Amino acid sequence: MHRVFSFVLGFALMLAPSLTFAQSTSSGIEGRQQELQNQLDALENQITAQQQVLDSTKNQRQTLQTQINAFNAEIKKTQLQIQAINLTITKLNDNIGAHNKTLAELSARLVAEKESLAQILRQTQIIDDYSVVSVALGSQSVSDFFSDLDAFTSIKRELSNSFTQIEKTSSSTEAEKEALQERLAEQEQLRTIAQLARQQVQAQEREKQQLLKETKGIEANFQKLITTNQKTAAQIRAELFSLRDSAAIPFGTALAYAKAAEKATGTRAAVTLGVLKQETNLGQNLGTGSWRVDMSPTRDQPVFVYITQALGLDPDKMPVSKRPSYGWGGAMGPGQFIPSTWVCYGGFVNVNTNGCAPSGAGNPFWQGPWVYVESKDRVRKLLGSSSPSNPWNAQTAIMATAMLMADNGADAQTPQAERLAALRYFAGWVGAKNRAYAFYGDGVMGFAATFQRTIDQLGG
């Protein structure tokens, strides 16, 4: 009998989890990552140098040469940013590879642990078929009897340890999956930004060549061109201002909405218009999607249905952002609010929790039920509106964009705060620290500077 228990114990211990894995990257990958980081740092220094050239041109008299210098510096800066984005994507590829390797090792470990558990359970069943009396009668000596009891206890303990180990490995596996998904989503965002940056370089180069063609490189022709191209206030106000997933409106109307939003939130009108301009450019690259296909089915689809119902809209007819190759789309209107964010601005409350924003896409909170509460509608309050806030409505979207930018810190009205707020608008508070997203923030601030000059021309 003692031999039987010894064999069972040894067999169970042999099948106990024994796989090991490295959660950090290998020294070779770490070396490559450091090399890429050094290249990124060098690019950042070059980008800073080009920005200094751009800043210097702003303080100079507007001449043909300063304009060409500004074009060249802007083009070079954007090209360097594209290189930085591509290097960051390369770093992410290595990081994703490491996550995939770790995930595979964790999966293999989990399989081995479950098989070990199965073996232990089978042997435990055999042991349970014996009584203590049977063990005692089957023992050849008192020492053998107690040794057999020790074996029984050890196997039970090993069973408990196996359950604990499986729970830990399962938790590690889920954490690794989440980290991998975050890296993949980040990679997708960077590819979108890189595409937008490449298009801007092409547009800037075309604009420079057109300027050279029209002036023939002669300063007098340039000064004459400036005078000829100056628009009247009426022309500026009548020009259409494009909005993502909504009809364009006259610039004068958009400016009036943005200035009202500035008074209510503290976000400069030019900055709000800059964000909407950047989002519209992104929309032209990504296209429009369908909520049934492109929206997160657990986090956003249930909320989206409640929002459209409260607004008396057909969800199948409302445009939302298209899903990228990885992650989810489904953002609504010119301001590109995802439904699970809009609820906190538009007055929607979960009946069960009386709240609007938990964490986690899979949280059952998102299933509702939801109700619209007028007193919780932040946008409606600032607009003084008589109806629920509609994210596809131009005036509502402009106010909501200014509100979110203010929540992100833009109401400080410093260039640093406004740029950071724009990056948070695009990539969240954590992602805003990623230097590879700089093009988005720089683009918003560039548009804001242009809009501010127009606002100043119109008399503030």
N, C-alpha and C positions, 0 to 999 in steps of 0.2 A: 504493500500500500504506500509506503514511504517513497518507493521508487516512482510510483505513478504520479504522486504530487510533485516530486522534484522535477519530473519531466514536464508536467504542465506549467510549472512556474518558469522553468528555463525557456520553454517554447514561447510563453507570453512575453517574457522579457526580451527575447530575441526579436519579436515582431513589434516591440514598442518603437515609437518614432525615433529615427536616428539620423534623418536627413538634415544636413546643415546648409545654409545658404548665406551669401553676403548681401546685406541690405544696402551697402554703399557700393559705388561703382569701383571697378578695378583701377589699379594704379595707372594702367595704360589709358583708360577713358578719362581719368582725372587729369592726366597730363594733356590730353587733347582738349579737354574743356578749358584748362588754363590757357593754352595756346590761343584758342578762339576768343577767350575773354581779353587777352592782351591785344588781339587784333581789333576787338570792339572798342577798347579804351583808346587805341590810336585813332580809330575812325571818329570817336567822340571829340577828340582834340581837333581834328580837321573840320568837323561840323561846327564847332565853336568858332574856329577861325573864319569860316565863311559867314557865320552869323555876325561877327564883328564887322566884316566888310559891308554887310547889309545895313547894319546900324549906322555905319559911317555915311552911307549914301543918303540916309534919311535927313541928315543934318546939312547936306550940301544943296546948292541951288540946282533946280531941275534942268539938266542939260542932256543932250543926246548921249554924251559919254557916261554920265552918272547913271542914266537909265540902262544903258547897255551893261555897265558894271553890275548894276543891281540884278539884271536878268542873269548874267553869268554866275554871280554869287548864289542866287536862288536855285539855279539849275544844278550847280555843283553841290550845293548843300543837299538838295533832294536826292541826287545820285548817291551821295555818301550815306544818306539815311536808308536808301534802298539796300546798299551794301550791308549796313548794320542790321537791317531787318533779315536779310538772307543769312547772315552769320548767326543771328539769334535762332533762326529756324534750324540751321545746322546743329546748333547746340541742343535744341529741343529734340532733334532726331536722335542724337546720342542718348539724351535723357529718356526719351520714349523707349529706345532699345533696352536701356537698363531696367526700366519699369516692366517691360514685357518679359525680360529674363527673370526678374524677381517674381513676377506673377506666375510664370510657368513653374518656377521652383516651389512656390507656395502651393500651387495646385497639385503638384506631384506629392508634396509633403502631406497635403490634406488627404489625398487618395490613400497614401501609405498608412496614415494614422487611422483612417476609417477601416482599412483592412485589418490593421492590428487590433482595433476595437472589436471587430467581428470575431476574430480568432479568440480574443479574451472572453467574449460573451459565450462563445461555444464551449470553451473549457470551463467557464464558470457554471454553465448548465450541468456539465458532467459532475463537477464537484458538489453542486447542490443536490444531486441525486444520492449522495452519501450523507448519512447522519453522523453525528459525533460518536455515537455508540459504534457504528460501523467502522469508523476510523480507529477507535480504541481497540475493537476486537481484531481488526486487521493488522494492528501494529505488533511487531515482534518484540518490542521492548517499550518501556516507558519513555525513553529518550526519543524513539522513533515516533511515538504518539504525539509528543509535543512538537517535534519537528514537522510532522504533517499538519498540525494546527497552525504552525507558523507559516507554512506554505499556503494554506487556505487564506490566511489573513493578508499575506503579501499579494496574492492574486486579486483579492478584493480591492486592495489599495491601488494596485496597478490599473484596475478598471477605472477607479476614480481619477487617477492621474491622466488616463487616456482621454476621458471626457473633458477635463480641464485643458489639455493640450489642443484638442480639436477646436474648442471654443476660441482659444487664443489664435490659432492659425486661421480660423474662419474670419476673425476680426481683422487680422493682418491682411488677409486676402482682399477683404472689402475696402480697407484703407488704401491698398495698392491700386485697386481698380479705380477708386475715386481720384487718386493722384494722376493716374494715366489719363483719365477722361479730362481732367483739368489741363494737362499738357497738350492733349490733342485739340481741345477747344482754343487754347492760346495760339497754337500753330495755325489754326484756321483764321483767326482774327488777324494774325500777322500777314498771312497771304493776301487777305483782303486789303489791308493797308498798303502792302507793297504794290498791288495792282493799281490802286488809286494814285500812289506816288509816281508810278511809271507814266500814267496818263497825264499827270500834272507836268512832268518834265517835257513830254511831247507838246503839250499846250503852250508851255513857256517858250520852248524853242520856236514854235510856229509864230508866236506873238513877237518874238525878237526879230525873226527874219522878215516879218511883215513890216515892222517899224523901220528896219534898214532899207527895205524896198521903197517904202513911201517917202523916206527922207533922203535917200541916196547918200546917206552918211554926212549930210550937210546940216550944221547946227541951225541955220536960219530956217530951213525947211521943217526942222523939229519944232521950233518955237511957233511957227505958223500952224503946224498940225495940232499943237496943244490948244491954241485959240479956236481952231475950227471944230475940234472935238468937244469943246465945253458944252454941256447940256444945260438947258434951262431947268428951273425948279419944277415946272409943270411936266417937262419930259421925264425927269427923274421919278417923280411921283407916279406917273402913268405907266412906267415900265413894270412888267410882270415880275413878281417874286415867286420863284418855284418852291413848292412844298412837296415833301415826300408823301406819296400815297394820298394826296389831296389835290384839289384844283388850285392852280396858281392864282394869286391875288395881286392887285396893284401894290407896288412897293410902298407908296404913301400909306396904304391901309396897313400893311405889315409893320411899318415903322410906328404908326399910331398905336397899334396893339403892343409892340415891343416897349414903347415909351411908357405906356400904362403899366406894363409888367415891371418895368424898372422902378417906377414909383412905389409899386406894391411890394416888391421883393428885394430891391437893392442890386439886382443884376443889371449891368449896363445893357441898354437896348442893342448896341452894336454887337455885344458878345452873344446875346440870345440869337440874333440874326445870323451870326457866324456859325453857331452850333447847327442851326436849322439848314444853313447852306451846306455845311459839311455832311450832314445826314442825308440831304437830298442827293449829293454826289455819290455817297455810298449806295443809296437806293438805286441809282441809275446803273451801278455795277452789278448789284445783286439781284435786281428784279423784284417782282411781287409774288407772294405765295398764297397758300390756302390754309386756313386754320386747322382743317382736318388732317392735313399732311405735314405742315411745317411747324406746328406748335407742340410744345411738350404736352403729352396726353394726360400726365398726372398732375403737373403743377399749374399749367396755364389754360388748357382747354375747358375744364369745368368753370373756372373763373370767367373766361371769355364769354361763355354762354350766358352767365348771369349779367355781365356788363351789357351785352347787346340787347338782352331782354329788357333790362331796366331803361335802355335808351330807345326802345321800340324799333330796333334795327334787325335785319336779317343777317345772322352771322355768316352765312354762305356768300353774301354779297359784299362783305366788308374786307378791304385789302389789308393784308398784314405782310411783314417781311418774310422773304423766302428763306427756307432752311439752308444753311451752308452744308458742305460735304460732311462736316462733323458738328454735332451740337444741335441746338434748336433755334428756330426763328420765331415768327409770330408776334413781332413788335408792331404796335398800332400807331398809325397816324404820323404827322410830320415830326413829332418829338420822339417817336420810336420807343414808346413805353410798352414793356411787356405787361400782360394782364395782371400778373402777380405783383407788379409794382404799382400799376394804375389804381388798384383798389385802395391803396393808402393815400392817394391824391384825390380820387374821385368819389370817396364816401361809401365804399362797400365794406361790410362787416360780416364776419363769420358768426352765425347765430350761436354756435356752441361755445365759442371762446370770447366773443365780443372784441375780437382783434382783427388785424388785417395782414400781418406779415410774419409767418413763422419761417424757419430755415428748412431747407431740404426739399428737393423736387418731389420726393415720394411721400411726403408728409400727408396723412389722410385729411388734415386740416383743409387742404385745397378743394376737397370734394364738396365743401359747404355743409349745410345750406347757407346761402348768402342773402343779405338784404341790403337795400340802399338806404342810407341814413343821411338825410340832408345836412344835418349839423356836422357830419364828418367829412363833407365834401369841401376840401380845402380850396380847390380851384374855383368852385362856384362862389364861395365866400368872397374871394378877392375880386372876382368878376362882377359880383352883385347880380348874378344871373338868376332867372326864375325857373331854370330847368337843370336836370343832372348834367354834369360835365361830360362832354363828348370828345374823346381824344382825336377824332378825325376832323373836328371843327377847327378852323385856322386860329381864331381868337383864343379858344380854349387851349390848343396845343402850344401856342406862343407863351401864354401865361404859365402853363405847366412846365414848359422847358425852363423858363426863368426861375420858377420855384425850385426845381431840382438842381439847377446850377447854383442857386443860393444855398440850398442845403449842402451842396458840395464845397461851399466856401467862396463862390464868385462874388458875393455881396461885399467882400472886402475891397473890391475894385482896384486891386493892384495887378500888374501883368502876371506876376508869379502865381497869385491866388486864382486868377481867371484861367490861366493855362492849366493849372493843376485840376481845377474844377471840371474843365473840358475833358481831361484825361479820365477823371473819375466817371464822368458821364458815359464815356465809351467803354472803359475797361474795369470799372469798379474801383474801390478804394485801395485794394491790394494791387490790382493790375496797373493802376496809375503810376506806380513806382517803376514799372518796366520801361527802360529807356527806349526800347524798340518801338513803343507806341508814340514816340515824340512827334512823328509826322502828323498824327491826328490833332494833337494839341497845337502844334505850330500852324497847321492849316486853319484851325478855328481862329487863332489870334491874327493870322494874316487877313482872313475875311473880315474879322472885327475891325481891324485897322482901316480897311477900305470902306466899310460901312460907316465908321466914325467920321472919316473925311467927308462922306456924303451927307451925314447928319449935320456936320459943322457947316457945310455949304448951304444946307437948307435952313440954317439959322438955329441949330441946336435941337 
